[in-house]
Each structure stands twice: as C-alpha cells, then as structure tokens.
C-alpha cells in the first residue's frame, strides 16, 4: 500500500481552526451523501468517514478525551431512557441467554485471534487483542505487554468498529427495508422541557465521575445507563435529549474513531491490512451465525438478531438500532450484556490466552 499519495495536500500546513472548518464541511458533505443513500446512522457514519479522510491528508487536529467521555455519557442517557420494565423483565427472565451469547461472542473473538496468531498471519498476540469486541482503549493499553504491536492493535480495533458499523448500516438499509423517509425533514431545534433537560445534564455530569477510576474501561457509559434507567424507570423525572445534542454526541463518536486513523497507524498496518480485514469479516460471519441461532430458536426477527450480535461498539450499534424498526429492547439488552461480559472477564481471559501463545 503506497501512502505517498496522501502527501498531496498536507493539511497540517493550515491552522487548526481552518482544519476544523474543513472537517465540518467534509462531514456535512459525506453526511448528505449517506443520507441521500438512505443509510441509517448517517450522523455517525458521516463524521467517521470525514475523520478518516482528514487523517489521510495529514491533519493535525485531535479531539480532547473529554469530548468522547461526554458523548458516551449522552449516549448512555439515551440507552437508559429507552429501557422499559419489559426490558428488565426480559433480562431477568432470560439472563442466561443474554450472558451466554455475550460470552460466546467473546470466546469466538479470542479463539479467532489465537488461530490467526498460530497461523503466523499476524505477529505475536496482536490478533487476540485486535479482535476483542469492545473496550478498545483497554485492549490497546494491555497489548504491548504481551508481545503485540499496540499500533496494529489500535488499527484493528478501530477498523473493526468502522467495518462493523458500515456493515450493520447496509444490512439495516437493504435487509431491514428502512423507509426512505427516515431521518428526513428532521427538526434540529424543537422546543424541549428545560427541567427534564437539566436532569439529563445532571446525569451526564454524574457519569463523568467514572473517570476517577481510570482502569474501569467503559465506566462512563455504564454509569450513565444505570443512573438514567433508575431515574426513568423509578418515575423520578423525565429525561429529555434534544435532537441537536444527540446529533452532536453521534458526531463526536464518529470523529473520535475516524481521527485515530493516523498516517503512523496506517503505515504500521499497511502490510497487514488484508489479513486484518479478513479477520474482522470472519468475526462478523461468526456473529451472524449467532444471529441465525437467535432467529431459529427464539423467534427473534433477523435484523434485530443481527444488530444484537453485531461485534461493533455498543454506542454505534445503539445509534443504528435507534434509526431502524427493530426490537430495540432486545438489541440493547444483548449488546449491554456482551459489553459487561467483555469488560469483566475479557482482559483477564485475553491475558491468559496471550501468555500461553507467547510461551508456545
């Protein structure tokens, strides 16, 4: 892969303010194209692709970590606010199914990564850490300790999120028959109740206290979901998230992923790109097989089952699910269960397998 063509327009020559203007313009153009194609989650995909394009031309802008944290808190409020007593009852009644499928996805990811490492497709234990679903920052930080290239692990993690998000959006559009009117003629600045909005901002602020426990990856979104669910289900207050705020949160998530595809990461991953893509596609097929099981034995509609087992980030899947006509309760419950399973036992199990692989 020749990266010399990316030096045609080095954006680093421009001021950061100008680069942010460029990012905004490219984001809007890509968003309009994706929206014209009637793909769901255009507010996520547009910023993500725009960020990758900016980094391809050596942009020097970066998002502060706080913006991603705030976005996760906002999305956590959205997820918590969408929970209902029926969802809670569903989880309590079928918790073994949700946790079981989450565990199967985790084990399949580790097994696939271990197999790729044994075949010598990727060096060391890179594939194990690169394919683990969720908790990307934790996997990157632990990777180097076990003989993996942290740059390549970061590339695989964010490439996985990107490919899975694109695949889920395409499946939702063409398999789920998303209506052409979706996300059109939206009102960006509808009136909202200030009291409910103040409650939302309070939950966001409280969720950010999870940063005080730096080793608790994903703590912000989990805490936001928990607080929002208690407030909502307990009937203490309504939670209101204006459309412009949710759009901004989606954009921050998309930019955060896209702007991590630096030229250094691309150079480190250039030779392993085909193997990385094939590995991610295999993981998607594995999870698709789990979706078939859910459809066949539990009667879940195919699109809901696919999104529920999709191995992307929980925030991106939640955005796509909210943009389509699926069983949102089931999708979010299974995604949350897998997310928690990955956070609780994923790093430890990956450490064990990586240690065995390194010794062998």
Secondary structure, 3 states (H helix, E strand, C coil): CCCHHHHCCCHHHCCHHHHHHHHHHHHHHHHHHHHHCCCCCHHHHHHHHHHHHHHHCCCCCCCCHHHHHHHHHHHHHHHHHHCCHHHHHHHHHCHHHHHHHHHHHHHHHHHHHHHHHHCCCCCCCHHHHHHCCCCHHHHHHHHHHHCCCHHHHHHHHHHHHHHHHHHHHHHHHHCCCCCCCCCCCCCCCCCCCHHHHHHHHHHHHHHHHHHHCCCCCCHHHHHHHHHHHHHHHCCCCCCCCCHHHHHHHHHHHHHHHHCCCCHHHHHHHCCCHHHHHHHHHHHHHHHHHHHHHHHHHHCCCHHHHHHHHCCCCHHHHHHHHHCCCCCHHHHHHHHHHHHHHHHHHHHHHHHHHHHHHHHC
